[in-house]
Amino acid sequence: MNRTIHDPCPIDEGKLVIKAVRDNQVVLQTGTQQRSSIRFRMACELVRNGRIGKLKQVVVYLPAGRREGPFASQPVPAELDWDFWQGQAPKNDYLSNDHMGNLFDCMRSRKDPICAVKIGHRSATVRHLGAISLRTGLNLQWNPDQEKFTGEHAAEGNAHVAREMRNPYDYSFVN
């Protein structure tokens, strides 16, 4: 059975998600739809192919989120089980999303999206790490192989790696 998933999951679920996607041969689009933008794709290709010269430094800015809101809630499409779609995340109103073109293409072709599951997980992890650091106000050290904080303040950082899950969307259904 073909399944397609859009996943903005937290850090702790990443390894389980990667394994499940590969084991079940499903298409998964992570919450980094900007990778589908033609301008973003062009920028990536320019860097990868050395067209801008040798890359010496990367500066990352963490946005505070979209600022033009509050966004008006939209009616949930009849074919969408919005509660199930949100899963164990806190309940939110439905807002339409117009950056899903690559996902829809992959739903038809069954190919990996521009951002494959492991790349998406690692990219999302960086975003989460920045948010955790800002939230705690601490200088934290991350071990990417273990996918957890280490060293001083590890316990404080690791407390933010997972989130409380809403029933029935917890891990109880996972074998």
C-alpha positions, 0 to 999 in steps of 0.5 A: 500500500502506498503511503505519503507522509508530511513530517515536522517531527521533533528530534527524538523521533528522527531515527524511528522515522528514518527506519520506518520510511525505508522499511515501508518504502513510503514517500516522506516530505519533511517540514522544510518545503523551502527546498522545493522552491526553484530559487532555493534549488538554484542556490544549492546547485550553484554552491554544489557545483562550485559556481560561487567559488570555494565555500569558506564560511556559512552563516545561519540565521534562525527566523522567528517564524512568519510574522505576517499573521495571525493567519485565518483558520481555513475549513478542513478539506472533507478528505483530510482527517485533520486530527490524525494529520496532526498526530501527537502534536498539540492541536492547531487550527487548519491553515492552508499550505502552498509549498507542497508541489514537490510532495504531490509530484512524489506522491505520483512518482513514488520517488524520494522528495527533494529532501530525503528523510535522513537529510530532512531529519538532520536539517530539522535537527539543526533548527530544533537545536537552535530553538532549544539553545534559545529557549534554555539560554545555555551553551549546549554541545550536541553529539550528532551520532548519539543524537543527544546533548552531552557535556555541561547542561546535557540534562537541560538540553535533552529535556527539550529533545522530545515532547509530550505525546497526545493520545492516541498518537504516542508510541504505543502503536509502534512494534 
